[in-house]
Amino acid sequence: GEWAAARGMNVLAGGAPEGDFDGDGELNLPEFVLLSNPQDRSSRPQISFTHDDVETTVEFTRAKVIGDSQAKVTWSENLTDWFDAGVVLDEVDLNADEVSVTATIPLAASGDRYFRIEVSSP
């Protein structure tokens, strides 16, 4: 895709989506979608979390178009079963290439809730 080409990588050769070009433990596809640099092991996506007594908010920026890739926020109370039920997404175009994502998740009655950003390609 354009984002990969702009960083000197070919997604299909050497920088395959399921590869880890820079050896940082993060796959290339999530790095592409979350605007991190898969050629720089110190590059990390910009993700922020805020919470209050009612909800948690997860904010990040993602690439607008990376093939058919998707990024979604899921939650778990036990780190085994993951759900997207109740997650409210608000996406705002920042420019031609980037989208700001705000995900709001109600807190659990038990108080324990874990979050992750899942990146997938159909």
Jmol script that loads the backbone (N, CA, C; Angstrom):
load data "model"
ATOM      1  N   GLY A   1       0.807  -1.177   0.000  1.00  0.00           N
ATOM      2  CA  GLY A   1       0.000   0.000   0.000  1.00  0.00           C
ATOM      3  C   GLY A   1       0.862   1.257   0.000  1.00  0.00           C
ATOM      4  N   GLU A   2       0.216   2.384  -0.104  1.00  0.00           N
ATOM      5  CA  GLU A   2       0.915   3.665  -0.166  1.00  0.00           C
ATOM      6  C   GLU A   2       1.729   3.947   1.089  1.00  0.00           C
ATOM      7  N   TRP A   3       1.162   3.646   2.261  1.00  0.00           N
ATOM      8  CA  TRP A   3       1.874   3.916   3.502  1.00  0.00           C
ATOM      9  C   TRP A   3       3.172   3.120   3.558  1.00  0.00           C
ATOM     10  N   ALA A   4       3.104   1.833   3.182  1.00  0.00           N
ATOM     11  CA  ALA A   4       4.298   0.987   3.186  1.00  0.00           C
ATOM     12  C   ALA A   4       5.317   1.486   2.174  1.00  0.00           C
ATOM     13  N   ALA A   5       4.864   1.828   0.975  1.00  0.00           N
ATOM     14  CA  ALA A   5       5.772   2.312  -0.061  1.00  0.00           C
ATOM     15  C   ALA A   5       6.454   3.608   0.367  1.00  0.00           C
ATOM     16  N   ALA A   6       5.730   4.468   1.076  1.00  0.00           N
ATOM     17  CA  ALA A   6       6.295   5.735   1.534  1.00  0.00           C
ATOM     18  C   ALA A   6       7.419   5.515   2.539  1.00  0.00           C
ATOM     19  N   ARG A   7       7.468   4.331   3.140  1.00  0.00           N
ATOM     20  CA  ARG A   7       8.506   4.014   4.120  1.00  0.00           C
ATOM     21  C   ARG A   7       9.522   3.018   3.583  1.00  0.00           C
ATOM     22  N   GLY A   8       9.516   2.848   2.258  1.00  0.00           N
ATOM     23  CA  GLY A   8      10.526   2.015   1.609  1.00  0.00           C
ATOM     24  C   GLY A   8      10.345   0.523   1.788  1.00  0.00           C
ATOM     25  N   MET A   9       9.113   0.077   2.048  1.00  0.00           N
ATOM     26  CA  MET A   9       8.873  -1.354   2.231  1.00  0.00           C
ATOM     27  C   MET A   9       7.836  -1.847   1.239  1.00  0.00           C
ATOM     28  N   ASN A  10       7.955  -3.104   0.899  1.00  0.00           N
ATOM     29  CA  ASN A  10       6.959  -3.779   0.089  1.00  0.00           C
ATOM     30  C   ASN A  10       6.225  -4.728   1.024  1.00  0.00           C
ATOM     31  N   VAL A  11       4.936  -4.517   1.210  1.00  0.00           N
ATOM     32  CA  VAL A  11       4.161  -5.328   2.136  1.00  0.00           C
ATOM     33  C   VAL A  11       4.202  -6.800   1.754  1.00  0.00           C
ATOM     34  N   LEU A  12       4.337  -7.093   0.489  1.00  0.00           N
ATOM     35  CA  LEU A  12       4.291  -8.480   0.028  1.00  0.00           C
ATOM     36  C   LEU A  12       5.648  -9.175  -0.015  1.00  0.00           C
ATOM     37  N   ALA A  13       6.745  -8.440   0.093  1.00  0.00           N
ATOM     38  CA  ALA A  13       8.073  -9.059   0.023  1.00  0.00           C
ATOM     39  C   ALA A  13       8.945  -8.540   1.163  1.00  0.00           C
ATOM     40  N   GLY A  14       9.289  -9.417   2.089  1.00  0.00           N
ATOM     41  CA  GLY A  14      10.156  -9.024   3.194  1.00  0.00           C
ATOM     42  C   GLY A  14       9.433  -8.264   4.282  1.00  0.00           C
ATOM     43  N   GLY A  15       8.515  -7.414   3.904  1.00  0.00           N
ATOM     44  CA  GLY A  15       7.727  -6.668   4.876  1.00  0.00           C
ATOM     45  C   GLY A  15       6.306  -7.179   4.893  1.00  0.00           C
ATOM     46  N   ALA A  16       6.133  -8.493   4.768  1.00  0.00           N
ATOM     47  CA  ALA A  16       4.798  -9.093   4.741  1.00  0.00           C
ATOM     48  C   ALA A  16       4.006  -8.702   5.986  1.00  0.00           C
ATOM     49  N   PRO A  17       2.691  -8.585   5.860  1.00  0.00           N
ATOM     50  CA  PRO A  17       1.873  -8.174   6.997  1.00  0.00           C
ATOM     51  C   PRO A  17       2.088  -9.023   8.257  1.00  0.00           C
ATOM     52  N   GLU A  18       2.297 -10.331   8.089  1.00  0.00           N
ATOM     53  CA  GLU A  18       2.472 -11.201   9.255  1.00  0.00           C
ATOM     54  C   GLU A  18       3.922 -11.270   9.722  1.00  0.00           C
ATOM     55  N   GLY A  19       4.821 -10.529   9.062  1.00  0.00           N
ATOM     56  CA  GLY A  19       6.233 -10.502   9.453  1.00  0.00           C
ATOM     57  C   GLY A  19       6.502  -9.462  10.532  1.00  0.00           C
ATOM     58  N   ASP A  20       7.731  -9.466  11.003  1.00  0.00           N
ATOM     59  CA  ASP A  20       8.188  -8.488  11.998  1.00  0.00           C
ATOM     60  C   ASP A  20       9.521  -7.952  11.507  1.00  0.00           C
ATOM     61  N   PHE A  21       9.478  -7.060  10.531  1.00  0.00           N
ATOM     62  CA  PHE A  21      10.661  -6.574   9.830  1.00  0.00           C
ATOM     63  C   PHE A  21      11.733  -6.043  10.769  1.00  0.00           C
ATOM     64  N   ASP A  22      11.343  -5.295  11.804  1.00  0.00           N
ATOM     65  CA  ASP A  22      12.342  -4.680  12.687  1.00  0.00           C
ATOM     66  C   ASP A  22      12.631  -5.491  13.950  1.00  0.00           C
ATOM     67  N   GLY A  23      11.990  -6.650  14.104  1.00  0.00           N
ATOM     68  CA  GLY A  23      12.281  -7.533  15.230  1.00  0.00           C
ATOM     69  C   GLY A  23      11.859  -6.997  16.593  1.00  0.00           C
ATOM     70  N   ASP A  24      10.844  -6.144  16.631  1.00  0.00           N
ATOM     71  CA  ASP A  24      10.421  -5.558  17.908  1.00  0.00           C
ATOM     72  C   ASP A  24       9.298  -6.331  18.594  1.00  0.00           C
ATOM     73  N   GLY A  25       8.869  -7.451  17.999  1.00  0.00           N
ATOM     74  CA  GLY A  25       7.802  -8.244  18.586  1.00  0.00           C
ATOM     75  C   GLY A  25       6.409  -7.846  18.128  1.00  0.00           C
ATOM     76  N   GLU A  26       6.310  -6.791  17.319  1.00  0.00           N
ATOM     77  CA  GLU A  26       5.022  -6.345  16.779  1.00  0.00           C
ATOM     78  C   GLU A  26       4.974  -6.697  15.298  1.00  0.00           C
ATOM     79  N   LEU A  27       3.867  -7.288  14.854  1.00  0.00           N
ATOM     80  CA  LEU A  27       3.736  -7.643  13.445  1.00  0.00           C
ATOM     81  C   LEU A  27       3.624  -6.390  12.580  1.00  0.00           C
ATOM     82  N   ASN A  28       4.045  -6.510  11.331  1.00  0.00           N
ATOM     83  CA  ASN A  28       4.024  -5.366  10.413  1.00  0.00           C
ATOM     84  C   ASN A  28       2.628  -4.791  10.205  1.00  0.00           C
ATOM     85  N   LEU A  29       1.607  -5.648  10.051  1.00  0.00           N
ATOM     86  CA  LEU A  29       0.261  -5.146   9.768  1.00  0.00           C
ATOM     87  C   LEU A  29      -0.242  -4.202  10.855  1.00  0.00           C
ATOM     88  N   PRO A  30      -0.200  -4.584  12.148  1.00  0.00           N
ATOM     89  CA  PRO A  30      -0.637  -3.621  13.167  1.00  0.00           C
ATOM     90  C   PRO A  30       0.211  -2.352  13.170  1.00  0.00           C
ATOM     91  N   GLU A  31       1.505  -2.485  12.921  1.00  0.00           N
ATOM     92  CA  GLU A  31       2.344  -1.291  12.870  1.00  0.00           C
ATOM     93  C   GLU A  31       1.912  -0.379  11.725  1.00  0.00           C
ATOM     94  N   PHE A  32       1.627  -0.948  10.558  1.00  0.00           N
ATOM     95  CA  PHE A  32       1.150  -0.152   9.422  1.00  0.00           C
ATOM     96  C   PHE A  32      -0.152   0.563   9.769  1.00  0.00           C
ATOM     97  N   VAL A  33      -1.134  -0.210  10.243  1.00  0.00           N
ATOM     98  CA  VAL A  33      -2.461   0.337  10.482  1.00  0.00           C
ATOM     99  C   VAL A  33      -2.447   1.387  11.594  1.00  0.00           C
ATOM    100  N   LEU A  34      -1.625   1.182  12.619  1.00  0.00           N
ATOM    101  CA  LEU A  34      -1.581   2.119  13.751  1.00  0.00           C
ATOM    102  C   LEU A  34      -0.493   3.179  13.591  1.00  0.00           C
ATOM    103  N   LEU A  35       0.016   3.330  12.365  1.00  0.00           N
ATOM    104  CA  LEU A  35       0.941   4.405  11.995  1.00  0.00           C
ATOM    105  C   LEU A  35       2.267   4.380  12.744  1.00  0.00           C
ATOM    106  N   SER A  36       2.694   3.191  13.096  1.00  0.00           N
ATOM    107  CA  SER A  36       4.029   3.005  13.646  1.00  0.00           C
ATOM    108  C   SER A  36       4.941   2.620  12.478  1.00  0.00           C
ATOM    109  N   ASN A  37       6.239   2.688  12.661  1.00  0.00           N
ATOM    110  CA  ASN A  37       7.161   2.386  11.579  1.00  0.00           C
ATOM    111  C   ASN A  37       7.721   0.973  11.751  1.00  0.00           C
ATOM    112  N   PRO A  38       7.340   0.021  10.882  1.00  0.00           N
ATOM    113  CA  PRO A  38       7.797  -1.361  11.028  1.00  0.00           C
ATOM    114  C   PRO A  38       9.289  -1.549  10.728  1.00  0.00           C
ATOM    115  N   GLN A  39       9.983  -0.488  10.355  1.00  0.00           N
ATOM    116  CA  GLN A  39      11.424  -0.578  10.137  1.00  0.00           C
ATOM    117  C   GLN A  39      12.218  -0.002  11.310  1.00  0.00           C
ATOM    118  N   ASP A  40      11.533   0.487  12.330  1.00  0.00           N
ATOM    119  CA  ASP A  40      12.183   1.130  13.475  1.00  0.00           C
ATOM    120  C   ASP A  40      11.663   0.488  14.752  1.00  0.00           C
ATOM    121  N   ARG A  41      12.488  -0.317  15.402  1.00  0.00           N
ATOM    122  CA  ARG A  41      12.044  -1.055  16.577  1.00  0.00           C
ATOM    123  C   ARG A  41      11.664  -0.142  17.744  1.00  0.00           C
ATOM    124  N   SER A  42      12.077   1.109  17.727  1.00  0.00           N
ATOM    125  CA  SER A  42      11.715   2.028  18.813  1.00  0.00           C
ATOM    126  C   SER A  42      10.409   2.780  18.526  1.00  0.00           C
ATOM    127  N   SER A  43       9.860   2.631  17.321  1.00  0.00           N
ATOM    128  CA  SER A  43       8.621   3.314  16.936  1.00  0.00           C
ATOM    129  C   SER A  43       7.423   2.598  17.560  1.00  0.00           C
ATOM    130  N   ARG A  44       6.545   3.362  18.186  1.00  0.00           N
ATOM    131  CA  ARG A  44       5.348   2.810  18.819  1.00  0.00           C
ATOM    132  C   ARG A  44       4.124   3.610  18.407  1.00  0.00           C
ATOM    133  N   PRO A  45       2.953   2.954  18.323  1.00  0.00           N
ATOM    134  CA  PRO A  45       1.724   3.696  18.052  1.00  0.00           C
ATOM    135  C   PRO A  45       1.420   4.647  19.217  1.00  0.00           C
ATOM    136  N   GLN A  46       0.755   5.729  18.912  1.00  0.00           N
ATOM    137  CA  GLN A  46       0.337   6.675  19.944  1.00  0.00           C
ATOM    138  C   GLN A  46      -1.067   6.294  20.403  1.00  0.00           C
ATOM    139  N   ILE A  47      -1.161   5.735  21.609  1.00  0.00           N
ATOM    140  CA  ILE A  47      -2.431   5.271  22.161  1.00  0.00           C
ATOM    141  C   ILE A  47      -2.567   5.866  23.560  1.00  0.00           C
ATOM    142  N   SER A  48      -3.741   6.407  23.857  1.00  0.00           N
ATOM    143  CA  SER A  48      -3.955   6.937  25.203  1.00  0.00           C
ATOM    144  C   SER A  48      -5.224   6.340  25.807  1.00  0.00           C
ATOM    145  N   PHE A  49      -5.206   6.204  27.119  1.00  0.00           N
ATOM    146  CA  PHE A  49      -6.339   5.681  27.876  1.00  0.00           C
ATOM    147  C   PHE A  49      -6.707   6.694  28.950  1.00  0.00           C
ATOM    148  N   THR A  50      -7.985   6.957  29.116  1.00  0.00           N
ATOM    149  CA  THR A  50      -8.474   7.747  30.238  1.00  0.00           C
ATOM    150  C   THR A  50      -9.682   7.023  30.809  1.00  0.00           C
ATOM    151  N   HIS A  51      -9.925   7.207  32.086  1.00  0.00           N
ATOM    152  CA  HIS A  51     -11.097   6.548  32.673  1.00  0.00           C
ATOM    153  C   HIS A  51     -11.633   7.366  33.831  1.00  0.00           C
ATOM    154  N   ASP A  52     -12.900   7.118  34.119  1.00  0.00           N
ATOM    155  CA  ASP A  52     -13.550   7.716  35.274  1.00  0.00           C
ATOM    156  C   ASP A  52     -14.386   6.620  35.926  1.00  0.00           C
ATOM    157  N   ASP A  53     -15.351   6.977  36.728  1.00  0.00           N
ATOM    158  CA  ASP A  53     -16.162   5.983  37.433  1.00  0.00           C
ATOM    159  C   ASP A  53     -17.161   5.258  36.544  1.00  0.00           C
ATOM    160  N   VAL A  54     -17.341   5.741  35.314  1.00  0.00           N
ATOM    161  CA  VAL A  54     -18.379   5.207  34.438  1.00  0.00           C
ATOM    162  C   VAL A  54     -17.826   4.492  33.212  1.00  0.00           C
ATOM    163  N   GLU A  55     -16.735   5.006  32.631  1.00  0.00           N
ATOM    164  CA  GLU A  55     -16.248   4.473  31.354  1.00  0.00           C
ATOM    165  C   GLU A  55     -14.749   4.679  31.196  1.00  0.00           C
ATOM    166  N   THR A  56     -14.216   3.950  30.237  1.00  0.00           N
ATOM    167  CA  THR A  56     -12.831   4.119  29.818  1.00  0.00           C
ATOM    168  C   THR A  56     -12.845   4.575  28.372  1.00  0.00           C
ATOM    169  N   THR A  57     -11.932   5.477  28.038  1.00  0.00           N
ATOM    170  CA  THR A  57     -11.801   5.955  26.671  1.00  0.00           C
ATOM    171  C   THR A  57     -10.418   5.595  26.156  1.00  0.00           C
ATOM    172  N   VAL A  58     -10.389   5.006  24.962  1.00  0.00           N
ATOM    173  CA  VAL A  58      -9.142   4.653  24.282  1.00  0.00           C
ATOM    174  C   VAL A  58      -9.067   5.516  23.032  1.00  0.00           C
ATOM    175  N   GLU A  59      -7.953   6.232  22.852  1.00  0.00           N
ATOM    176  CA  GLU A  59      -7.783   7.089  21.683  1.00  0.00           C
ATOM    177  C   GLU A  59      -6.503   6.713  20.935  1.00  0.00           C
ATOM    178  N   PHE A  60      -6.618   6.650  19.609  1.00  0.00           N
ATOM    179  CA  PHE A  60      -5.456   6.370  18.773  1.00  0.00           C
ATOM    180  C   PHE A  60      -5.723   6.877  17.363  1.00  0.00           C
ATOM    181  N   THR A  61      -4.675   6.944  16.573  1.00  0.00           N
ATOM    182  CA  THR A  61      -4.797   7.328  15.173  1.00  0.00           C
ATOM    183  C   THR A  61      -4.468   6.108  14.327  1.00  0.00           C
ATOM    184  N   ARG A  62      -5.243   5.902  13.282  1.00  0.00           N
ATOM    185  CA  ARG A  62      -4.992   4.777  12.379  1.00  0.00           C
ATOM    186  C   ARG A  62      -4.930   5.279  10.950  1.00  0.00           C
ATOM    187  N   ALA A  63      -4.336   4.452  10.093  1.00  0.00           N
ATOM    188  CA  ALA A  63      -4.317   4.768   8.669  1.00  0.00           C
ATOM    189  C   ALA A  63      -5.735   4.680   8.131  1.00  0.00           C
ATOM    190  N   LYS A  64      -6.082   5.599   7.236  1.00  0.00           N
ATOM    191  CA  LYS A  64      -7.425   5.606   6.665  1.00  0.00           C
ATOM    192  C   LYS A  64      -7.662   4.388   5.785  1.00  0.00           C
ATOM    193  N   VAL A  65      -6.725   4.080   4.914  1.00  0.00           N
ATOM    194  CA  VAL A  65      -6.896   2.951   4.005  1.00  0.00           C
ATOM    195  C   VAL A  65      -5.606   2.153   3.935  1.00  0.00           C
ATOM    196  N   ILE A  66      -5.667   0.930   4.416  1.00  0.00           N
ATOM    197  CA  ILE A  66      -4.569  -0.023   4.251  1.00  0.00           C
ATOM    198  C   ILE A  66      -5.229  -1.300   3.744  1.00  0.00           C
ATOM    199  N   GLY A  67      -5.478  -1.357   2.453  1.00  0.00           N
ATOM    200  CA  GLY A  67      -6.192  -2.496   1.888  1.00  0.00           C
ATOM    201  C   GLY A  67      -7.533  -2.647   2.570  1.00  0.00           C
ATOM    202  N   ASP A  68      -7.831  -3.849   3.034  1.00  0.00           N
ATOM    203  CA  ASP A  68      -9.081  -4.110   3.745  1.00  0.00           C
ATOM    204  C   ASP A  68      -8.840  -4.295   5.236  1.00  0.00           C
ATOM    205  N   SER A  69      -7.734  -3.793   5.743  1.00  0.00           N
ATOM    206  CA  SER A  69      -7.403  -3.965   7.152  1.00  0.00           C
ATOM    207  C   SER A  69      -8.370  -3.195   8.034  1.00  0.00           C
ATOM    208  N   GLN A  70      -8.546  -3.696   9.247  1.00  0.00           N
ATOM    209  CA  GLN A  70      -9.450  -3.085  10.194  1.00  0.00           C
ATOM    210  C   GLN A  70      -8.783  -3.006  11.557  1.00  0.00           C
ATOM    211  N   ALA A  71      -9.131  -1.996  12.320  1.00  0.00           N
ATOM    212  CA  ALA A  71      -8.685  -1.875  13.709  1.00  0.00           C
ATOM    213  C   ALA A  71      -9.923  -1.708  14.568  1.00  0.00           C
ATOM    214  N   LYS A  72     -10.048  -2.529  15.608  1.00  0.00           N
ATOM    215  CA  LYS A  72     -11.187  -2.394  16.509  1.00  0.00           C
ATOM    216  C   LYS A  72     -10.713  -2.572  17.939  1.00  0.00           C
ATOM    217  N   VAL A  73     -11.446  -1.971  18.846  1.00  0.00           N
ATOM    218  CA  VAL A  73     -11.134  -2.074  20.265  1.00  0.00           C
ATOM    219  C   VAL A  73     -12.022  -3.157  20.863  1.00  0.00           C
ATOM    220  N   THR A  74     -11.401  -4.059  21.616  1.00  0.00           N
ATOM    221  CA  THR A  74     -12.149  -5.098  22.310  1.00  0.00           C
ATOM    222  C   THR A  74     -11.796  -5.052  23.793  1.00  0.00           C
ATOM    223  N   TRP A  75     -12.622  -5.688  24.617  1.00  0.00           N
ATOM    224  CA  TRP A  75     -12.400  -5.700  26.056  1.00  0.00           C
ATOM    225  C   TRP A  75     -12.601  -7.100  26.606  1.00  0.00           C
ATOM    226  N   SER A  76     -12.028  -7.319  27.789  1.00  0.00           N
ATOM    227  CA  SER A  76     -12.137  -8.607  28.461  1.00  0.00           C
ATOM    228  C   SER A  76     -12.137  -8.379  29.966  1.00  0.00           C
ATOM    229  N   GLU A  77     -12.772  -9.275  30.693  1.00  0.00           N
ATOM    230  CA  GLU A  77     -12.697  -9.250  32.154  1.00  0.00           C
ATOM    231  C   GLU A  77     -11.750 -10.315  32.672  1.00  0.00           C
ATOM    232  N   ASN A  78     -11.252 -11.206  31.747  1.00  0.00           N
ATOM    233  CA  ASN A  78     -10.410 -12.314  32.196  1.00  0.00           C
ATOM    234  C   ASN A  78      -9.196 -12.575  31.298  1.00  0.00           C
ATOM    235  N   LEU A  79      -8.972 -11.748  30.289  1.00  0.00           N
ATOM    236  CA  LEU A  79      -7.876 -11.887  29.325  1.00  0.00           C
ATOM    237  C   LEU A  79      -7.973 -13.152  28.467  1.00  0.00           C
ATOM    238  N   THR A  80      -9.118 -13.838  28.514  1.00  0.00           N
ATOM    239  CA  THR A  80      -9.345 -15.018  27.683  1.00  0.00           C
ATOM    240  C   THR A  80     -10.447 -14.755  26.666  1.00  0.00           C
ATOM    241  N   ASP A  81     -11.571 -14.252  27.146  1.00  0.00           N
ATOM    242  CA  ASP A  81     -12.723 -13.977  26.290  1.00  0.00           C
ATOM    243  C   ASP A  81     -12.750 -12.492  25.961  1.00  0.00           C
ATOM    244  N   TRP A  82     -12.762 -12.155  24.652  1.00  0.00           N
ATOM    245  CA  TRP A  82     -12.695 -10.756  24.205  1.00  0.00           C
ATOM    246  C   TRP A  82     -13.977 -10.385  23.472  1.00  0.00           C
ATOM    247  N   PHE A  83     -14.475  -9.162  23.724  1.00  0.00           N
ATOM    248  CA  PHE A  83     -15.749  -8.710  23.175  1.00  0.00           C
ATOM    249  C   PHE A  83     -15.633  -7.284  22.649  1.00  0.00           C
ATOM    250  N   ASP A  84     -16.513  -6.950  21.698  1.00  0.00           N
ATOM    251  CA  ASP A  84     -16.622  -5.553  21.271  1.00  0.00           C
ATOM    252  C   ASP A  84     -18.007  -4.983  21.609  1.00  0.00           C
ATOM    253  N   ALA A  85     -18.814  -5.770  22.313  1.00  0.00           N
ATOM    254  CA  ALA A  85     -20.151  -5.313  22.716  1.00  0.00           C
ATOM    255  C   ALA A  85     -20.025  -4.115  23.649  1.00  0.00           C
ATOM    256  N   GLY A  86     -20.825  -3.092  23.383  1.00  0.00           N
ATOM    257  CA  GLY A  86     -20.830  -1.905  24.227  1.00  0.00           C
ATOM    258  C   GLY A  86     -19.784  -0.870  23.875  1.00  0.00           C
ATOM    259  N   VAL A  87     -18.865  -1.210  22.980  1.00  0.00           N
ATOM    260  CA  VAL A  87     -17.838  -0.255  22.573  1.00  0.00           C
ATOM    261  C   VAL A  87     -18.453   0.733  21.588  1.00  0.00           C
ATOM    262  N   VAL A  88     -18.320   2.015  21.888  1.00  0.00           N
ATOM    263  CA  VAL A  88     -18.835   3.057  21.003  1.00  0.00           C
ATOM    264  C   VAL A  88     -17.634   3.721  20.330  1.00  0.00           C
ATOM    265  N   LEU A  89     -17.588   3.645  19.005  1.00  0.00           N
ATOM    266  CA  LEU A  89     -16.475   4.221  18.237  1.00  0.00           C
ATOM    267  C   LEU A  89     -16.885   5.551  17.627  1.00  0.00           C
ATOM    268  N   ASP A  90     -15.977   6.500  17.717  1.00  0.00           N
ATOM    269  CA  ASP A  90     -16.141   7.786  17.050  1.00  0.00           C
ATOM    270  C   ASP A  90     -14.888   7.999  16.211  1.00  0.00           C
ATOM    271  N   GLU A  91     -15.060   8.067  14.897  1.00  0.00           N
ATOM    272  CA  GLU A  91     -13.918   8.236  13.995  1.00  0.00           C
ATOM    273  C   GLU A  91     -14.030   9.569  13.269  1.00  0.00           C
ATOM    274  N   VAL A  92     -12.908  10.296  13.242  1.00  0.00           N
ATOM    275  CA  VAL A  92     -12.859  11.609  12.612  1.00  0.00           C
ATOM    276  C   VAL A  92     -11.678  11.638  11.648  1.00  0.00           C
ATOM    277  N   ASP A  93     -11.952  11.984  10.388  1.00  0.00           N
ATOM    278  CA  ASP A  93     -10.867  12.119   9.411  1.00  0.00           C
ATOM    279  C   ASP A  93      -9.968  13.282   9.808  1.00  0.00           C
ATOM    280  N   LEU A  94      -8.664  13.015   9.928  1.00  0.00           N
ATOM    281  CA  LEU A  94      -7.702  14.071  10.227  1.00  0.00           C
ATOM    282  C   LEU A  94      -7.157  14.693   8.955  1.00  0.00           C
ATOM    283  N   ASN A  95      -6.947  13.844   7.951  1.00  0.00           N
ATOM    284  CA  ASN A  95      -6.452  14.275   6.651  1.00  0.00           C
ATOM    285  C   ASN A  95      -6.734  13.150   5.664  1.00  0.00           C
ATOM    286  N   ALA A  96      -6.101  13.198   4.497  1.00  0.00           N
ATOM    287  CA  ALA A  96      -6.370  12.194   3.466  1.00  0.00           C
ATOM    288  C   ALA A  96      -5.898  10.793   3.858  1.00  0.00           C
ATOM    289  N   ASP A  97      -4.979  10.702   4.832  1.00  0.00           N
ATOM    290  CA  ASP A  97      -4.379   9.413   5.168  1.00  0.00           C
ATOM    291  C   ASP A  97      -4.678   8.896   6.570  1.00  0.00           C
ATOM    292  N   GLU A  98      -5.168   9.759   7.467  1.00  0.00           N
ATOM    293  CA  GLU A  98      -5.281   9.368   8.868  1.00  0.00           C
ATOM    294  C   GLU A  98      -6.676   9.620   9.447  1.00  0.00           C
ATOM    295  N   VAL A  99      -7.040   8.747  10.388  1.00  0.00           N
ATOM    296  CA  VAL A  99      -8.320   8.843  11.086  1.00  0.00           C
ATOM    297  C   VAL A  99      -8.048   8.805  12.584  1.00  0.00           C
ATOM    298  N   SER A 100      -8.642   9.727  13.311  1.00  0.00           N
ATOM    299  CA  SER A 100      -8.580   9.709  14.771  1.00  0.00           C
ATOM    300  C   SER A 100      -9.710   8.818  15.273  1.00  0.00           C
ATOM    301  N   VAL A 101      -9.389   7.887  16.174  1.00  0.00           N
ATOM    302  CA  VAL A 101     -10.383   6.959  16.699  1.00  0.00           C
ATOM    303  C   VAL A 101     -10.508   7.158  18.207  1.00  0.00           C
ATOM    304  N   THR A 102     -11.737   7.325  18.662  1.00  0.00           N
ATOM    305  CA  THR A 102     -12.030   7.368  20.091  1.00  0.00           C
ATOM    306  C   THR A 102     -13.021   6.249  20.381  1.00  0.00           C
ATOM    307  N   ALA A 103     -12.620   5.321  21.248  1.00  0.00           N
ATOM    308  CA  ALA A 103     -13.490   4.215  21.642  1.00  0.00           C
ATOM    309  C   ALA A 103     -13.864   4.399  23.102  1.00  0.00           C
ATOM    310  N   THR A 104     -15.161   4.376  23.385  1.00  0.00           N
ATOM    311  CA  THR A 104     -15.648   4.517  24.751  1.00  0.00           C
ATOM    312  C   THR A 104     -16.259   3.193  25.185  1.00  0.00           C
ATOM    313  N   ILE A 105     -15.817   2.713  26.356  1.00  0.00           N
ATOM    314  CA  ILE A 105     -16.238   1.407  26.851  1.00  0.00           C
ATOM    315  C   ILE A 105     -16.772   1.558  28.269  1.00  0.00           C
ATOM    316  N   PRO A 106     -18.014   1.120  28.539  1.00  0.00           N
ATOM    317  CA  PRO A 106     -18.540   1.189  29.906  1.00  0.00           C
ATOM    318  C   PRO A 106     -17.730   0.293  30.834  1.00  0.00           C
ATOM    319  N   LEU A 107     -17.552   0.714  32.069  1.00  0.00           N
ATOM    320  CA  LEU A 107     -16.837  -0.098  33.040  1.00  0.00           C
ATOM    321  C   LEU A 107     -17.669  -1.293  33.469  1.00  0.00           C
ATOM    322  N   ALA A 108     -16.992  -2.352  33.876  1.00  0.00           N
ATOM    323  CA  ALA A 108     -17.664  -3.566  34.333  1.00  0.00           C
ATOM    324  C   ALA A 108     -18.081  -3.418  35.789  1.00  0.00           C
ATOM    325  N   ALA A 109     -19.114  -4.141  36.175  1.00  0.00           N
ATOM    326  CA  ALA A 109     -19.568  -4.117  37.566  1.00  0.00           C
ATOM    327  C   ALA A 109     -18.466  -4.631  38.494  1.00  0.00           C
ATOM    328  N   SER A 110     -17.664  -5.584  38.003  1.00  0.00           N
ATOM    329  CA  SER A 110     -16.595  -6.161  38.823  1.00  0.00           C
ATOM    330  C   SER A 110     -15.411  -5.218  38.973  1.00  0.00           C
ATOM    331  N   GLY A 111     -15.326  -4.226  38.085  1.00  0.00           N
ATOM    332  CA  GLY A 111     -14.213  -3.287  38.144  1.00  0.00           C
ATOM    333  C   GLY A 111     -13.013  -3.710  37.327  1.00  0.00           C
ATOM    334  N   ASP A 112     -12.914  -4.984  36.957  1.00  0.00           N
ATOM    335  CA  ASP A 112     -11.782  -5.455  36.155  1.00  0.00           C
ATOM    336  C   ASP A 112     -12.157  -5.464  34.683  1.00  0.00           C
ATOM    337  N   ARG A 113     -11.409  -4.720  33.881  1.00  0.00           N
ATOM    338  CA  ARG A 113     -11.657  -4.720  32.450  1.00  0.00           C
ATOM    339  C   ARG A 113     -10.332  -4.411  31.761  1.00  0.00           C
ATOM    340  N   TYR A 114      -9.992  -5.240  30.787  1.00  0.00           N
ATOM    341  CA  TYR A 114      -8.762  -5.085  30.020  1.00  0.00           C
ATOM    342  C   TYR A 114      -9.141  -4.720  28.594  1.00  0.00           C
ATOM    343  N   PHE A 115      -8.246  -4.012  27.897  1.00  0.00           N
ATOM    344  CA  PHE A 115      -8.542  -3.527  26.561  1.00  0.00           C
ATOM    345  C   PHE A 115      -7.419  -3.871  25.610  1.00  0.00           C
ATOM    346  N   ARG A 116      -7.772  -4.028  24.343  1.00  0.00           N
ATOM    347  CA  ARG A 116      -6.756  -4.197  23.307  1.00  0.00           C
ATOM    348  C   ARG A 116      -7.298  -3.657  21.989  1.00  0.00           C
ATOM    349  N   ILE A 117      -6.369  -3.346  21.111  1.00  0.00           N
ATOM    350  CA  ILE A 117      -6.725  -2.929  19.755  1.00  0.00           C
ATOM    351  C   ILE A 117      -6.379  -4.101  18.853  1.00  0.00           C
ATOM    352  N   GLU A 118      -7.371  -4.656  18.195  1.00  0.00           N
ATOM    353  CA  GLU A 118      -7.170  -5.780  17.282  1.00  0.00           C
ATOM    354  C   GLU A 118      -7.080  -5.253  15.862  1.00  0.00           C
ATOM    355  N   VAL A 119      -6.040  -5.652  15.171  1.00  0.00           N
ATOM    356  CA  VAL A 119      -5.881  -5.282  13.762  1.00  0.00           C
ATOM    357  C   VAL A 119      -5.984  -6.560  12.955  1.00  0.00           C
ATOM    358  N   SER A 120      -6.849  -6.536  11.943  1.00  0.00           N
ATOM    359  CA  SER A 120      -7.035  -7.723  11.116  1.00  0.00           C
ATOM    360  C   SER A 120      -7.136  -7.343   9.657  1.00  0.00           C
ATOM    361  N   SER A 121      -6.901  -8.331   8.829  1.00  0.00           N
ATOM    362  CA  SER A 121      -7.051  -8.173   7.397  1.00  0.00           C
ATOM    363  C   SER A 121      -7.919  -9.320   6.917  1.00  0.00           C
ATOM    364  N   PRO A 122      -9.052  -9.010   6.273  1.00  0.00           N
ATOM    365  CA  PRO A 122      -9.971 -10.087   5.854  1.00  0.00           C
ATOM    366  C   PRO A 122      -9.345 -11.071   4.882  1.00  0.00           C
TER     367      PRO A 122
END
end "model"
wireframe off; spacefill off
backbone 0.3
color backbone group
